[in-house]
Amino acid sequence: MPFITGDVPPCTPTHPIFCVILGNTLLSTVPGLSGAGPGPEKTLLTPNLDAELVTTGRITSVPLKPNTPTGCPTPATITRAMMELTGIPPLFINAGLKNRMTVPCIDALGEPGNDPRTGDAVPQAESLYIRGKEIGRFLSSACDLLVLGECVPGGTTTALCVLRALGYPASVSSSFVKNPVSNKEALCRDVLNKFAGNPVTDPLEIVRRMGDPMIPVAAGIAESYKGHLIFAGGTQMLAVCGVIKALNWPVPPVATTVYVKEDKSANVEELASMMGIRICYVDPCFDTLGHPGLSRYCDGEVKEGTGAGGAMYLAYLRGYTPQQIQEKILSTVEAYS
């Protein structure tokens, strides 16, 4: 299969930046919803650890290897490999984290997202959107291509709530091999039923009620950034696209992995088409590399995260061949084993 399929946006950047927005939602601590960590409470630390790994090449806060409990390399490992291959230093934005960052970042001065069943999920949605616009204006002067990803454990569930509230029949992906669809659907029903008597159409109000802090920051950046912008991620970035579309701003293209597209429990390709979003898929053919952990991506584990699909797409844009990209990922993963 081709390395990249789908609607590939033409772009020949000279000064690209790869950036990941980090955030927490307390939904990641609900048992069975998120696989982005060794346990529900520990998911709150995952964005910090991913930022450490991508920035420094190692996890420094805890004695932990960058693998899932089954031995599948985390997507942050892939992103780190691409940063090393391209020589592009990563940039992180703290949209709202419970734990203090241990690597340099831009701080949007947000708070972790709350459980939308018990109160407003993102009380600061409007101010985070404004700060996102300020960050976007700054980045416009720093690069001609911005590849913008996310790391928000539990974010596929907030994405489901936001997309459904916006009127889209979304089915979202998961880092689990077996997507906990029934759990997500039940929670989403609870959230939407809570507001059934007082529905809203304003997109930022929807984010305030049931989103996560990454969404308004990303939407603000997309509004003000003046260069080429590519969202890196799956269903979570489609939720951001939905908000941008509802705000009547141009929606950027999306780059993700083919493993998200192949997730039968989600409808990413159908949803992107319905929303009029240009989306392309990177297929690194992990089943051909002889690494049992990487091959688990082909079995449906992890699939995407920390902008991994966009990072591989960026390396390809910079002239690296699919073989060079595969070899760098394999050597990086093996070094951590």
Buried (B, 14 or more C-beta within 10 A) or exposed (E): EEBBBBEBBEBEBEEBBBBBBBBBBBBBBBEEBBBBBBEBEBBBBBBBBBBBBBBEBEBBEEEBEBBBEEBBBBBBBBBBBBBBBBEBEBBBBBBBBBBEBBBEBBBBEBBBBBBBBEEBBBBBBBBBBBBBBBBBBEBBEEBBBBBBBBBBBBBBBBBBBBBBBBEBEBBBBBBBBEBBBEBBBEBBEEBBEBBEEEEEEEBBBBBBBBBBBBBBBBBBBBBBBEBBBBBBBBBBBBBBBBBBBBBEEEBBBBBBBBBBBBBEBBBBBEBBEEBEBBBBBBBBEBEEBEBEBBBBBBEBBBBBBBBBBBBBBBBBBBEBEBEEBBBBBBEBBEEBE
